[in-house]
Amino acid sequence: MSTIKQIKQVQIILFVSDQQASCGFYQKLLRKEPELNVPGMTEFELSDALKLGLMPNKGIARILGDKVPHPDSRKGIPGCELYFYVKNVQIEFENALRAGAQLISPVADRDWGDKVCYFADADGHIIAFAEKISRQNENGNALS
């Protein structure tokens, strides 16, 4: 099976109960201004190929109709995880606390080879900040 070659950019859109409050939170968390912030959509460019969008629950509910449950019905239930690899996980941990993120799990080495901390935003979306840690084999040699 071949991969999709037509993808130019990925946009992850979080459904949020309060677009402006979520915009303010993500501005603090990401330490950047949104590229777009109009009623119904906020967008943060994270890289040339990735954007993070914030769409009000009511807006997506109009699009989806009665085909799926209304997003308001999942209040506080995690709907996704944003997993950010960063240069210094401790700096992002402290910034997330200052931004008002709800601490789920402090910085810890995980058995998959990352040092990670976990938070939740006001809508229950999980946010993780991670950095790779060097793992060693039984002889003390570094593994990739």
N, C-alpha and C positions, 0 to 999 in steps of 0.2 A: 504494500500500500504506500503510495507516495503522499508526501505532505502537501498541504495547501500552499500554493506559491503566490496566490493573489493577495494575501494579507499585507497591508501597508502599515497599519497601525492597529493597536488594541485599545479599546476603551472599556474600563471596568466602571459600571454605574451602580452606585449604592442607592437603594430606596430609603429615604429618610423622612422622619415625621416633621421636622422643622428645617427647611432648606437653609435659612439664614443662620440659625444657631449652628448647624453642621458646617456651614461654610466658615464661620468664625473659628470653630474647633480645628478644622483641617488646615486653615491658614496658620494657626499656632503650631500645630503638629508638624506640618511640612515646612514651616517657615518660608512661605511664599504666598503671593497673591494669586487668585484664580485668573485664568486667561479669559474665562467667560463667567458671568454671574448675572443672569437674567431670570425673571420669574419662570420657574419650571426646569431650570438646568444651571448647574455650576460645574465648571471644568477646571481641573488642575493638570497642567502638562508635567508629567514626571520624567519623561525622556522623549526623544524624537518619535519613538514608536509606542508610547504608553501614556494614556490620560486616565485620570480618576474623575468620574462624574458623580454628582449628587442630584438626584431627582426626587421631588416630593412624592410621598406615597399616593396622594390623591391624583397626581399627574399620571403615574404609571397605571393606577387603577382604572382611569378613563380609557387608556389604551387596551388594557387586558380584558376589561369588561368582567363578565361573570364566569370566565373560563378557569380562573384560579382564585384562591382565597384573597381577599383584600389584604394588602401589605400591613395595614394597621393591626391585623389580627396576630401578627408575629412579634408584637412589641417586646423588646428585650431578648428575644430568642435569636441566637446567632444565625445569620444567614450566609455569612461568608467569612473568610479570613484573608486579610491583606498581609503578606509575608514579605517584609522589606529587608534585603541584605544591605548592611551599612558598614562603614569603616570602623565605627566605635559604638558598640551597643550601649555602653554606659551613658554616653552623651544623649542618645535617643531615649533611653529609659528616663533620665532626669527631665528631658524636655517634655515627654509625654505626661509625666506627673504634673508639670507646670501648666500644660495645656488643658488639664482637667480630665484626662483619660482615666477610666476605671481600671485599677490594677487587678489583673487576673493571676499572674504568676511573675515573680521577680526574675532577674537575670540568673540563668543557671545553664550549666553545660548539659546538653541533651545527648542521648545515646546515638543520635544520627549524625553527630559531628558538628553541631552548631551550638553557639552560646546564644540563648534566646530569652526575651521577656515578652509577656503577653498582656494586652490591654483590651478594653472594650470601649467603643464610642457610645453615645447616648442612645443609639438605636440597637445596640447589642452586637454590632459588627466587630469581629475580633481583629486586632492589629498586633502583629508580631514584628519585633526588630531583632535581627540576627546577624551574627558574624561567624564565619567559619573558624573552627578551632582545629589545631593540628592533633590528629589522633596518633597513637603509638601502638605498635604491635608488642607482643610479649617480650621482644628483645630490646624495646625502648627506641626502635627506629620509627621515624615519622612516616605516617601513611598519608596519601593524598586524599 
